Amino acid sequence: MRKTRHYFYRASLAIVVAGFCAMDSARASSLNLDFSSSGGTILDSNGVATGFTARMPGTGTDITGNDTNLVLNTTAGVLQMHTSPGIDFSGSVGLPSATVVGVNLSSLGFTGANDFSATATFKNITNFYLNPDQLCLVVGTDGANLIRAGFINFSQFHSNAPAGANEMFGVDTVNGGDLAPRFFGASVGDTMTVQIGRTGGSWSVKVNGVDRMPNANADGTGAAAPPTFLDTASDLFVGVVAMDVGNDSPWNADLDTFSVSVIEEQTKPEITSQPQKQIVNEGNPATFSVSVTPETASPRSYQWTRNDVPLDGQTSDTLTINPTAADAGYYSVIVNNSLGSVTSSVAPLYVIQPSGTFSVNFDSADGGITDSNGVGTGFPSRLSGTATALPASDTNLFLNTAAGTLDITTTSSDYNGGNGLDVNENLGVQLSTIGFTGAQDLNVTALFPQPFPTTAMYDQFGIIVGPNSLAHTRAGTITFATKERYSENVHTNDAGVPINDGGQYFGFAFDSTIPMNVLISRTAGVWHSYIDGVQWDVLTQPTYLNTSTDMFAGIFAEDVANGVHKVVSVDSFKAQVFDGPKLNVSIAGSNLNFTWNVSGPVTIQSSTNLADPNGWTTAAIPTSDSASLPMPASDHTFYRLGLP
């Protein structure tokens, strides 16, 4: 008889798209293209109609016949877009030769006051680009007044990873000048979906589901800057563009689908995308979201609930939390407008509990590495390859138990080049001491509570994860002209010299007057960094860390330019290791006793035939974190966790 079964699940995705069509109804007029057939009036390089019917005013005036930047592939169902060379909306450069193709909303009944929505999905984004090339969905009146969103390429900041430097962005253009650029997020990868819409006067801009509304701050922490200058337009153009801004790196991308709808009648809330089940490691972000039809009237209100209890302050279309066991349960959202109300389907949240945890909060002496007074800081280890010249009672450390902080004075050092690492401060824990053997998931968090001190060029502090000083990933703050969020990878080249393997910063400050919370996680081999809840991934994955059988996780602080040393305080630190969902069973007399490591509405399922995927049935619905069942009659009974 098998005693232990691990939970497993499968996900499937079905996409159904229409061919080229224009559709009218009492509620919306739409254009939907999947490029499986020809239509429209804009011709590709072979003289085949692409499905589009217009060019953005002020663009493409030099294109009088077949457009050499377009190839319609009806077999693959894509429109291949070659870059328009040298085009740049900011400054209105190269617009007469630019391929900006789409549709005028007036052809769909738009009169200026209507709401509308537009979506474009691109795929096969695998080329190597040079800064600042762009692939965008565009909405505007002409080439000098518009909003666009998609990706912008910053490969000059990431010379080791040009393909990963295609970052989500959104920007307004007014009178030929760009305003309120929003970028510095995650790479779009090889597939990108862009959505721009207006509902009840409120604009929405998303790239791969992530808000990219233009913003007073490039990282999105300032005031939103929607394109309200377009609200008085009696007609709008909606289309797509691929741009080789520097005229130095032509490339291709495939437009997979394009759709735009003009709303004629608004309705009560109608949900199109329901919240989905979440299974996350404790402390990692869990996100629920809901989407409604473009016809859903504004203003809209949202109220998220857990187990039917309203959650304070959770009143947007997206809910993101970093859950503990207490947060597990059933989540749903109520959507309201003046015409009615609807409640979403229920989505469960399951929280996997760590198999090993190291935590310190500096409220009392706790052994390990000692501070300047010989008091134990609570940290048992230092990063391999660092701190070999530091004294036993470290003069750079002071455990302030009254404030509950560990105060660290920075030292002159630099990982890139291996300079000064003999005095570099990296305090933490070897993850092997909490059960890490190499394959498990992990996460590491730290809180830096005080406003950041004045710093000099390149100074850095935050959290670090890796086996040694020559191979790691880290995240926190770096100072250029101002203090910035940053994440970075370091490993050695073929000659054994430490090199930077891609970073995420870009010269824009974030709020340095509030505490900084940093999280680095690895789940199923994929790494993410978060700073104050904002995803701030290095644009290349530190895959070289995935072969390590032991890793260090800790705090780092360095004064790279050997300026005035500063004091950095840390309030708390936690490192956790996760084995994945597990069901454990033991025999007690005539019963089987079950325990598991997942918080949430789990069930115990059983089967006597593993060859039958539909043969699993619910054997128990536990009300606590353990369950007991009578010994089964069959000698071949299998059990697993059910996470429906």
Residue pairs with C-beta under 8 A, 6 or more apart in sequence:
1 632
1 635
1 636
1 637
2 637
2 638
2 639
3 585
3 586
3 587
4 582
4 583
4 584
4 585
4 639
5 583
5 638
5 639
5 640
5 641
6 580
6 581
6 582
6 583
6 640
6 641
7 581
7 582
7 583
7 598
7 640
7 641
7 642
7 643
8 640
9 643
17 32
17 34
17 77
17 257
18 32
18 34
19 34
19 36
19 37
20 32
20 33
20 34
20 35
20 36
20 37
20 38
20 39
20 40
20 51
21 31
21 32
22 29
22 30
22 31
22 108
23 29
23 30
23 32
24 109
25 264
26 264
26 265
27 263
27 264
27 265
27 267
27 295
28 261
28 262
28 263
28 264
28 265
28 294
28 295
29 108
29 109
29 261
29 262
29 264
30 108
30 259
30 260
30 261
30 262
31 103
31 108
31 258
31 259
31 260
31 261
32 257
32 258
32 259
33 51
33 52
33 79
33 257
33 258
33 259
34 77
34 256
34 257
35 50
35 51
35 72
35 73
35 74
35 77
35 78
35 79
35 255
35 256
35 257
36 74
36 77
37 74
38 48
38 49
38 50
38 51
38 72
38 74
39 49
39 51
40 49
40 50
40 51
40 52
40 53
41 49
41 52
41 53
41 54
42 49
42 50
42 51
42 52
42 53
42 54
42 55
42 67
42 70
42 101
43 49
43 50
43 65
43 66
43 67
43 70
44 50
44 66
44 67
44 70
44 71
44 72
44 79
45 66
45 67
45 68
45 69
45 70
45 71
46 66
46 71
46 72
47 66
48 72
49 72
50 67
50 70
50 72
50 79
50 101
51 72
51 79
51 258
52 101
52 102
52 103
52 239
52 258
53 102
53 103
53 104
53 107
54 101
54 102
54 103
54 104
54 107
54 237
54 239
55 63
55 99
55 100
55 101
55 102
55 239
56 100
56 101
56 102
56 138
56 140
56 142
56 143
56 146
56 237
56 239
56 241
57 141
57 142
57 143
57 237
58 92
58 95
58 142
58 143
58 144
59 95
59 96
59 98
59 99
59 100
59 143
60 67
60 95
60 96
60 97
60 98
60 99
60 100
60 101
61 96
62 96
62 97
63 97
63 99
67 99
67 101
68 82
69 81
69 82
69 83
69 84
69 99
69 242
70 79
70 80
70 81
70 82
70 99
70 101
71 79
71 80
71 82
72 79
72 80
73 79
73 80
73 254
76 254
77 256
78 123
78 124
78 254
78 255
78 256
79 254
79 255
80 252
80 253
80 254
80 255
81 99
81 135
81 240
81 242
81 252
81 253
81 254
81 255
82 99
82 242
82 250
82 251
82 252
83 133
83 242
83 243
83 244
83 249
83 250
83 251
83 252
84 94
84 97
84 98
84 99
84 100
84 241
84 242
84 243
84 244
85 94
85 97
85 244
85 247
85 250
86 93
86 94
86 97
86 244
86 245
86 246
86 247
87 93
87 94
87 95
87 97
87 98
87 241
87 243
87 244
87 245
88 94
88 243
88 245
89 95
89 143
89 144
89 146
89 148
89 173
89 176
89 178
90 173
90 176
90 177
90 178
91 176
91 177
92 143
92 144
92 176
94 247
95 143
98 143
98 241
98 243
99 241
99 242
100 138
100 143
100 239
100 240
100 241
101 239
101 240
101 241
102 138
102 237
102 238
102 239
102 240
102 258
102 260
103 237
103 238
103 239
103 260
104 235
104 236
104 237
105 114
105 116
105 235
105 236
105 237
105 238
105 260
105 262
106 234
106 235
108 260
108 261
108 262
109 262
109 264
110 116
110 235
110 236
110 262
111 234
112 232
112 233
112 234
112 235
114 262
114 263
114 264
115 197
115 198
115 199
115 200
115 262
115 263
115 266
115 294
115 295
115 298
116 197
116 198
116 236
116 238
116 260
116 261
116 262
116 263
116 294
117 195
117 196
117 197
117 198
117 199
117 260
117 261
117 263
117 294
118 137
118 139
118 195
118 196
118 197
118 238
118 259
118 260
118 261
119 137
119 193
119 194
119 195
119 257
119 258
119 259
119 260
120 137
120 193
120 194
120 240
120 255
120 257
120 258
120 259
121 191
121 192
121 193
121 194
121 255
121 256
121 257
121 258
122 135
122 150
122 191
122 192
122 193
122 194
122 253
122 254
122 255
122 256
123 190
123 191
123 192
123 253
123 254
123 256
124 190
124 252
124 253
124 254
125 135
125 151
125 166
125 188
125 189
125 190
125 191
125 192
125 253
126 163
126 190
127 163
127 251
127 252
127 253
128 155
128 162
128 163
128 249
128 251
129 153
129 155
129 162
129 163
129 165
129 166
129 249
129 251
130 153
130 155
130 156
130 162
130 246
130 248
130 249
131 153
131 154
131 155
131 156
131 165
131 245
131 246
132 152
132 153
132 154
132 245
132 246
133 152
133 153
133 243
133 244
133 245
133 246
133 249
133 251
134 148
134 150
134 151
134 152
134 153
134 169
134 241
134 242
134 243
134 245
135 150
135 151
135 166
135 192
135 241
135 242
135 243
135 253
136 148
136 149
136 150
136 151
136 194
136 240
136 241
136 242
136 243
137 148
137 149
137 150
137 194
137 195
137 196
137 238
137 239
137 240
138 146
138 147
138 148
138 237
138 238
138 239
138 240
138 241
139 146
139 147
139 148
139 196
139 227
139 230
139 236
139 237
139 238
140 146
140 147
140 148
140 173
140 227
140 230
140 236
140 237
141 230
141 233
141 235
141 236
141 237
142 237
144 173
144 174
144 175
144 176
145 173
145 174
145 175
145 229
145 230
146 172
146 173
146 227
146 230
147 170
147 171
147 172
147 173
147 196
147 203
147 205
147 214
147 227
147 230
148 170
148 171
148 173
148 241
149 168
149 169
149 170
149 171
149 194
149 196
149 205
149 206
149 207
149 212
150 168
150 169
150 188
150 192
150 194
150 207
151 166
151 167
151 168
151 169
151 187
151 188
151 192
151 207
152 166
152 167
152 169
152 183
153 162
153 165
153 166
153 167
154 165
154 167
154 183
154 506
155 161
155 162
155 165
157 165
157 503
157 505
157 506
158 164
158 165
158 502
158 503
158 539
158 540
160 499
160 500
160 501
160 502
160 540
161 501
161 502
161 539
161 540
164 187
164 502
164 539
164 540
165 187
165 539
166 187
166 188
167 183
167 184
167 185
167 186
167 187
167 188
167 539
168 183
168 185
168 186
168 187
168 188
168 207
168 208
168 210
168 212
169 181
169 182
169 183
169 185
169 207
169 212
170 181
170 182
170 183
170 205
170 207
170 212
170 213
170 214
171 178
171 179
171 180
171 181
171 182
171 214
172 178
172 179
172 180
172 214
172 225
172 227
172 229
173 179
174 229
179 214
179 225
180 214
180 215
180 216
180 225
181 214
181 218
182 212
182 213
182 214
182 215
182 218
182 219
182 220
183 212
183 218
183 506
184 218
184 219
184 504
184 506
184 508
185 210
185 212
185 220
185 535
186 208
186 210
186 535
186 537
187 537
187 539
188 207
188 208
189 208
192 207
192 208
193 207
193 208
193 209
194 206
194 207
195 204
195 205
195 206
195 207
196 203
196 204
196 205
196 238
197 203
197 204
197 294
198 204
198 231
199 263
199 294
199 296
199 298
200 266
200 297
200 298
200 299
200 300
201 231
201 298
202 226
202 298
202 299
203 213
203 226
203 227
203 228
204 213
205 211
205 212
205 213
205 214
205 226
206 212
209 289
211 220
213 220
213 224
213 225
213 226
214 224
214 225
214 226
214 227
215 221
215 222
215 223
215 224
215 225
216 222
216 223
216 224
216 225
217 508
217 510
218 506
218 508
219 485
219 508
219 510
219 534
220 534
221 510
221 511
221 534
230 236
238 260
240 255
240 258
242 251
242 252
242 253
244 250
244 251
261 294
263 294
263 295
265 295
266 295
266 296
266 297
266 298
266 339
267 293
267 295
267 296
267 297
267 339
268 296
268 297
268 337
268 339
268 340
268 341
268 342
269 292
269 296
269 300
269 335
269 336
269 337
269 339
269 340
269 341
269 342
270 292
270 293
270 295
270 296
270 342
271 290
271 291
271 292
271 335
271 342
271 344
272 291
272 292
272 293
273 289
273 290
273 291
274 290
274 344
274 345
274 347
275 288
275 289
275 290
275 331
275 332
275 333
275 344
275 345
275 346
275 347
276 288
276 347
277 347
277 348
277 349
277 350
277 643
278 286
278 287
278 288
278 347
278 348
278 349
278 350
279 350
279 352
279 581
279 598
279 643
280 286
280 323
280 349
280 350
280 351
280 352
281 351
281 352
281 354
281 441
281 443
281 521
281 523
281 576
281 578
282 323
282 324
282 325
282 351
282 352
282 353
282 354
282 576
282 578
283 322
283 323
283 324
283 443
283 445
283 519
283 521
283 574
283 576
284 322
284 443
284 519
284 521
284 523
285 320
285 321
285 322
285 530
285 533
285 535
286 320
286 321
286 322
286 323
286 327
286 349
286 351
287 318
287 319
287 320
288 304
288 318
288 319
288 320
288 331
288 333
288 347
288 349
289 317
289 318
289 319
290 302
290 317
290 318
290 333
290 335
290 344
291 317
292 300
292 317
292 335
296 335
296 337
297 337
297 338
297 339
298 337
299 337
299 338
300 335
300 336
300 337
301 315
301 335
301 336
301 337
302 314
302 315
302 316
302 317
302 333
302 334
302 335
302 336
303 310
303 311
303 314
303 315
303 333
303 334
303 336
304 310
304 311
304 314
304 315
304 319
304 331
304 332
304 333
305 311
305 331
305 332
305 333
305 334
306 327
306 329
306 330
306 331
306 349
307 329
307 330
308 330
308 332
311 319
317 333
319 331
319 333
320 533
321 327
322 519
322 533
323 349
323 351
324 351
325 351
325 353
325 599
326 599
327 349
327 351
328 348
328 349
328 350
328 351
328 599
328 600
328 601
329 348
329 349
329 600
329 601
330 346
330 347
330 348
330 349
330 601
331 346
331 347
331 348
331 349
332 343
332 344
332 345
332 346
332 347
333 343
333 344
334 341
334 342
334 343
334 344
335 341
335 342
335 343
335 344
348 600
348 601
348 643
348 644
349 600
350 581
350 598
350 599
350 600
350 601
350 602
350 643
351 598
351 599
351 600
352 578
352 580
352 581
352 597
352 598
352 599
353 578
353 597
353 598
353 599
354 576
354 577
354 578
355 434
355 435
355 440
355 577
355 578
355 579
355 597
356 431
356 434
356 435
356 436
356 576
356 577
357 434
357 574
357 575
357 576
357 577
358 429
358 433
358 434
358 553
358 574
358 575
358 576
359 572
359 573
359 574
359 575
360 366
360 377
360 378
360 379
360 572
360 573
360 574
361 404
361 571
361 572
361 573
362 377
362 378
362 399
362 400
362 401
362 404
362 405
362 406
362 570
362 571
362 572
363 401
363 404
364 401
365 375
365 376
365 378
365 399
365 401
366 376
366 377
366 378
367 376
367 378
367 380
368 376
368 377
368 378
368 379
368 380
368 381
369 376
369 377
369 379
369 380
369 381
369 382
369 394
369 397
369 427
370 376
370 377
370 392
370 393
370 394
370 397
371 377
371 393
371 394
371 397
371 398
371 399
371 406
372 393
372 394
372 395
372 396
372 397
372 398
373 393
373 398
373 399
374 393
375 399
376 399
377 397
377 399
377 406
377 427
378 399
378 406
379 427
379 428
379 429
379 554
379 555
379 573
380 429
380 430
380 433
381 427
381 428
381 429
381 430
381 552
381 554
382 426
382 427
382 428
382 552
382 554
383 424
383 426
383 428
383 464
383 466
383 468
383 469
383 472
383 552
383 554
383 556
384 467
384 468
384 469
384 552
385 418
385 421
385 468
385 469
385 470
386 413
386 421
386 422
386 424
386 425
386 426
386 469
387 421
387 422
387 423
387 424
387 425
387 426
388 422
389 422
389 423
390 396
390 422
390 423
390 425
394 425
395 409
396 408
396 409
396 410
396 411
396 425
397 406
397 407
397 408
397 409
397 425
397 427
398 406
398 407
399 406
399 407
400 406
400 407
400 569
403 569
404 571
405 449
405 450
405 569
405 570
405 571
406 427
406 555
406 569
406 570
407 567
407 568
407 569
408 425
408 427
408 461
408 555
408 557
408 567
408 568
408 569
408 570
409 425
409 557
409 565
409 566
409 567
409 568
410 425
410 459
410 461
410 557
410 558
410 559
410 565
410 566
410 567
410 568
411 420
411 423
411 424
411 425
411 557
411 558
411 559
411 565
412 419
412 420
412 423
412 558
412 559
412 560
412 562
412 565
413 419
413 420
413 421
413 423
413 424
413 558
413 559
413 560
414 420
414 458
414 558
414 560
415 421
415 424
415 469
415 472
415 490
415 498
415 558
416 490
416 498
416 499
416 500
417 497
417 498
418 469
418 470
418 497
418 498
420 558
420 562
421 469
424 469
424 556
424 558
425 555
425 556
425 557
425 558
426 464
426 469
426 552
426 554
426 555
426 556
427 554
427 555
428 464
428 552
428 553
428 554
428 555
428 573
428 575
429 552
429 553
429 554
429 575
430 550
430 551
430 552
431 442
431 550
431 551
431 552
431 553
431 575
431 577
432 549
432 550
434 575
434 576
434 577
435 577
436 442
436 550
436 551
436 577
437 549
438 547
438 548
438 549
438 550
440 577
440 578
440 579
440 580
441 521
441 522
441 523
441 524
441 577
441 578
441 579
441 580
442 465
442 521
442 522
442 551
442 553
442 575
442 576
442 577
442 578
443 519
443 520
443 521
443 522
443 575
443 576
443 578
444 463
444 465
444 519
444 520
444 521
444 553
444 573
444 574
444 575
444 576
445 463
445 517
445 518
445 519
445 572
445 573
445 574
446 462
446 463
446 517
446 518
446 555
446 570
446 571
446 572
446 573
446 574
447 515
447 516
447 517
447 518
447 570
447 571
447 572
448 461
448 462
448 476
448 515
448 516
448 517
448 518
448 568
448 569
448 570
448 571
449 515
449 569
449 570
449 571
450 515
450 569
451 512
451 513
451 514
452 477
452 483
452 512
452 516
453 566
453 567
453 568
454 566
455 479
455 483
455 563
455 566
456 479
456 559
456 561
456 563
456 564
457 479
457 480
457 560
457 561
457 563
458 478
458 479
458 480
458 560
458 561
459 478
459 479
459 558
459 559
459 560
459 561
459 563
459 566
460 474
460 476
460 477
460 478
460 479
460 486
460 556
460 557
460 558
460 560
461 476
461 477
461 555
461 556
461 557
461 558
461 568
462 474
462 475
462 476
462 477
462 486
462 516
462 518
462 555
462 556
463 474
463 475
463 476
463 518
463 520
463 553
463 554
463 555
463 556
463 573
464 472
464 473
464 474
464 552
464 553
464 554
464 555
464 556
465 472
465 473
465 474
465 520
465 522
465 545
465 551
465 552
465 553
466 472
466 473
466 474
466 490
466 542
466 545
466 548
466 551
466 552
467 545
467 548
467 550
467 551
467 552
468 552
469 490
469 498
470 490
470 491
470 492
470 496
470 498
471 490
471 491
471 492
471 544
471 545
471 548
472 489
472 490
472 491
472 542
472 545
472 552
473 487
473 488
473 489
473 490
473 520
473 527
473 529
473 538
473 542
473 545
474 487
474 488
474 490
474 520
474 556
475 485
475 486
475 487
475 488
475 518
475 519
475 520
475 529
475 530
475 531
475 536
476 486
476 516
476 518
476 531
476 556
477 483
477 484
477 485
477 486
477 512
477 516
477 531
478 484
478 486
478 488
478 505
480 505
480 507
481 507
482 507
482 508
482 509
482 512
483 509
483 510
483 512
484 505
484 506
484 507
484 508
484 509
484 510
485 504
485 505
485 510
485 531
485 532
485 534
485 536
486 503
486 504
486 505
486 536
487 503
487 504
487 505
487 529
487 531
487 536
487 537
487 538
488 500
488 502
488 503
488 504
488 505
488 538
489 500
489 501
489 502
489 503
489 538
489 540
489 542
490 498
490 499
490 500
490 501
491 498
491 499
491 501
491 542
491 544
492 498
492 499
493 499
501 538
501 540
501 542
502 538
502 539
502 540
503 538
503 539
504 529
504 536
504 537
504 538
504 539
510 531
510 532
511 532
514 532
515 571
516 531
516 532
517 530
517 531
517 532
517 533
518 529
518 530
518 531
519 528
519 529
519 530
519 531
520 527
520 528
520 529
520 530
520 553
521 527
521 528
521 530
522 528
522 545
522 546
525 543
525 546
526 541
527 537
527 538
527 541
527 542
527 545
528 535
528 537
529 535
529 536
529 537
529 538
530 536
545 551
553 575
554 573
555 570
555 573
557 568
559 565
559 566
579 597
581 596
581 597
581 598
581 641
581 643
582 596
582 597
582 641
583 594
583 595
583 596
583 604
583 639
583 640
583 641
584 594
584 595
584 596
585 592
585 593
585 594
585 639
586 592
586 593
587 593
587 631
588 628
590 630
590 631
591 628
591 629
591 630
591 631
592 628
592 629
592 630
592 631
592 632
592 639
593 626
593 627
593 628
594 604
594 620
594 622
594 626
594 627
594 628
594 629
594 639
595 625
595 626
596 602
596 625
596 641
598 641
598 643
599 625
600 643
601 644
602 622
602 641
602 642
602 643
603 618
603 619
603 620
603 621
603 622
603 641
603 642
603 644
604 618
604 619
604 620
604 621
604 622
604 627
604 629
604 639
604 640
604 641
604 642
605 616
605 617
605 618
605 619
605 639
605 640
605 641
605 642
606 616
606 617
606 619
606 632
606 637
606 638
606 639
607 615
607 616
607 617
607 637
607 638
607 640
608 615
608 634
608 636
608 637
608 638
609 615
610 638
616 640
616 642
618 642
619 629
619 639
620 627
620 629
